[in-house]
């Protein structure tokens, strides 16, 4: 049974540019929205992370990075999916420094302190993309001492190399995190 007061749901980067048709759309990523909305009803704190890049961010190909421009501040692509925006209590922006790549929702955002101040001991993590920002956020949550659960049917991987998403889940398990389906998440006891 989930401890509502001690659990936060972190919805990672459910933004227009990462959804199908977006600048860096992940195939099938729109299926994460409904389970995130459902999980939001089981916790007291919902955090939405978002990439929020300046136009000349270091991760963009024009600056020598690996990705096309995406989630640029003040563009439609940076917008959270409206259903995620509606359930989020807190929005955390990352990647705002043009010289830093920040995949984790904890990287330079103060998220760990914010969660601790609200009495959070467990983080349920869902969103986009399993092999990048979800992985980094889950690993950081583990390192910060939060009992960490990734929701298997509420994440999607880029899978630039086949199996990247599965390898990311293995990394999370190796760090002490757990992977549960949405149907079983309420049955996953706190860490």
Secondary structure, DSSP 4 states (H G I P E B T S, - for coil): ---GGGEEEEEE--BGGGSTTSTTPPTTGGGHHHHHHHHHTT-SEEEEEEE-B-TT-TTBGGGT-SB-S-SBTTSGGGPBPHHHHHH-SEEEEE--STT----STTTTT-HHHHHHHTT--EEEEEEE-IIIIIHHHHHHHHHTT-EEEEEEEEEE---SSTTHHHHHHHHHHHTT-EEE-HHHHTTS---
